[in-house]
Amino acid sequence: MTFQFNFTIEDHLESELTPLGDGALRLDSSKESSVSESKKGVYEGGLKIWECTFDLLAYFTKAQVKFSGKKVLDLGCGSGLLGISALKGGAKEIHFQDYNSMVIDEVTLPNVVANSALEDEGNDINEPDVKRCRKSKIAQELCKCRFFSGEWSEFCELVLSSEEFFEKYDLILTSETIYNPDYYGTLHQTFLRLLDKNGRVLLASKAHYFGVGGGIHLFQKFVEERNVFETRTLEIIEEGLKRYLIEITFK
C-alpha cells in the first residue's frame, strides 16, 4: 500500500496538558525543546515512524486483515499509517490517538487528509464538477475519523463519556507502545475498557527496548498474570532487531 505524506517535521515540544471542548484534549505548546526519541510525560515519540509500524502494515497485506465495517482505534498513532490503512480498507469508523496534540495537528491529521484524496480521474480533474465531487467524497471519508490527544486514561474517560452508548472497538492497532513497563497498567486497562468482547488487539513491538526495559516478553508476562486476555504470537521478524507481532483477545 502506498501512502502520501503531507507534513514537515522540524520542532519537538515540551508541553502541559489542558482540556478542550468537543471531545478532545490538547497540549499547550508554549514550551519547545528538542527531543530525539521520547521523553516520559512530555513527548512519546509520535514524530517518528517506528519500524514495527511497517511490520504491522506488511502483516495486514499478508494476512488479508479485514477492516470493512469495523470500528478501529489507532492507539499511539503518530503518523497514523495504521489507521489510514484501516480507512482505505473500508473501516466504518477510525479513531486516532496520540499523547501529543502537536503530533495530531501537524502529522496525523495532514496525513489522513492527504491519503483520503482520491486518485486523479483522467485529465478532467480541473473541471469544477469533478473537483466538487472529489471534495465531497474526501469529506465523507474524513467524517469516519476522530482525533484525540492526551494520556490513555484520559482518552478512555473522554470517549466513554462522549456518547450515551459507546460502541467499543472491533480492532485496536498499536505499534511500539510497550517500550516502558511503567505504562503497562494503563495500557492493559485501556484494552479492557475499550475493546469489544469479540474484538482483538494487533500489537507490534521489538523484543526488548534497551534503556527503558520494556519488551514483548515482559508485556506478555504482565498480561498473563492478570488473566483477562490471552496473547498469540502472529509473526517473529528476525531481520535487524528482533521484532514481534502479537494478537490480544479476551479469554
ChimeraX attribute file (.defattr): number of C-alpha atoms within 10 A of each C-alpha:
attribute: neighborCount
match mode: 1-to-1
recipient: residues
	/A:1	8
	/A:2	5
	/A:3	12
	/A:4	14
	/A:5	15
	/A:6	15
	/A:7	14
	/A:8	8
	/A:9	10
	/A:10	7
	/A:11	11
	/A:12	21
	/A:13	19
	/A:14	18
	/A:15	20
	/A:16	15
	/A:17	18
	/A:18	11
	/A:19	14
	/A:20	10
	/A:21	7
	/A:22	8
	/A:23	15
	/A:24	19
	/A:25	22
	/A:26	21
	/A:27	20
	/A:28	16
	/A:29	15
	/A:30	9
	/A:31	10
	/A:32	11
	/A:33	11
	/A:34	11
	/A:35	15
	/A:36	10
	/A:37	11
	/A:38	13
	/A:39	11
	/A:40	9
	/A:41	13
	/A:42	18
	/A:43	23
	/A:44	19
	/A:45	23
	/A:46	24
	/A:47	24
	/A:48	15
	/A:49	16
	/A:50	15
	/A:51	15
	/A:52	20
	/A:53	23
	/A:54	15
	/A:55	19
	/A:56	24
	/A:57	17
	/A:58	13
	/A:59	16
	/A:60	19
	/A:61	12
	/A:62	9
	/A:63	9
	/A:64	9
	/A:65	12
	/A:66	14
	/A:67	20
	/A:68	14
	/A:69	13
	/A:70	19
	/A:71	23
	/A:72	27
	/A:73	27
	/A:74	23
	/A:75	24
	/A:76	25
	/A:77	31
	/A:78	27
	/A:79	27
	/A:80	27
	/A:81	23
	/A:82	24
	/A:83	27
	/A:84	23
	/A:85	20
	/A:86	28
	/A:87	25
	/A:88	14
	/A:89	16
	/A:90	17
	/A:91	23
	/A:92	17
	/A:93	22
	/A:94	26
	/A:95	20
	/A:96	26
	/A:97	26
	/A:98	27
	/A:99	27
	/A:100	32
	/A:101	24
	/A:102	22
	/A:103	26
	/A:104	25
	/A:105	15
	/A:106	16
	/A:107	23
	/A:108	29
	/A:109	22
	/A:110	18
	/A:111	21
	/A:112	25
	/A:113	17
	/A:114	16
	/A:115	22
	/A:116	21
	/A:117	15
	/A:118	11
	/A:119	9
	/A:120	12
	/A:121	10
	/A:122	7
	/A:123	7
	/A:124	11
	/A:125	14
	/A:126	12
	/A:127	9
	/A:128	10
	/A:129	11
	/A:130	14
	/A:131	14
	/A:132	13
	/A:133	11
	/A:134	19
	/A:135	15
	/A:136	12
	/A:137	15
	/A:138	17
	/A:139	14
	/A:140	12
	/A:141	22
	/A:142	17
	/A:143	12
	/A:144	15
	/A:145	20
	/A:146	15
	/A:147	19
	/A:148	26
	/A:149	25
	/A:150	23
	/A:151	17
	/A:152	21
	/A:153	13
	/A:154	16
	/A:155	20
	/A:156	18
	/A:157	12
	/A:158	17
	/A:159	17
	/A:160	16
	/A:161	12
	/A:162	13
	/A:163	10
	/A:164	7
	/A:165	8
	/A:166	11
	/A:167	13
	/A:168	19
	/A:169	23
	/A:170	20
	/A:171	24
	/A:172	26
	/A:173	22
	/A:174	22
	/A:175	26
	/A:176	21
	/A:177	21
	/A:178	24
	/A:179	23
	/A:180	17
	/A:181	16
	/A:182	13
	/A:183	13
	/A:184	18
	/A:185	12
	/A:186	14
	/A:187	17
	/A:188	16
	/A:189	14
	/A:190	18
	/A:191	21
	/A:192	15
	/A:193	16
	/A:194	20
	/A:195	22
	/A:196	19
	/A:197	14
	/A:198	12
	/A:199	19
	/A:200	20
	/A:201	22
	/A:202	21
	/A:203	25
	/A:204	28
	/A:205	29
	/A:206	24
	/A:207	20
	/A:208	18
	/A:209	16
	/A:210	11
	/A:211	8
	/A:212	12
	/A:213	13
	/A:214	22
	/A:215	22
	/A:216	22
	/A:217	14
	/A:218	17
	/A:219	20
	/A:220	17
	/A:221	11
	/A:222	15
	/A:223	18
	/A:224	13
	/A:225	10
	/A:226	10
	/A:227	10
	/A:228	12
	/A:229	18
	/A:230	14
	/A:231	20
	/A:232	12
	/A:233	13
	/A:234	14
	/A:235	15
	/A:236	16
	/A:237	14
	/A:238	10
	/A:239	7
	/A:240	6
	/A:241	11
	/A:242	12
	/A:243	21
	/A:244	21
	/A:245	22
	/A:246	18
	/A:247	18
	/A:248	19
	/A:249	19
	/A:250	17
	/A:251	10
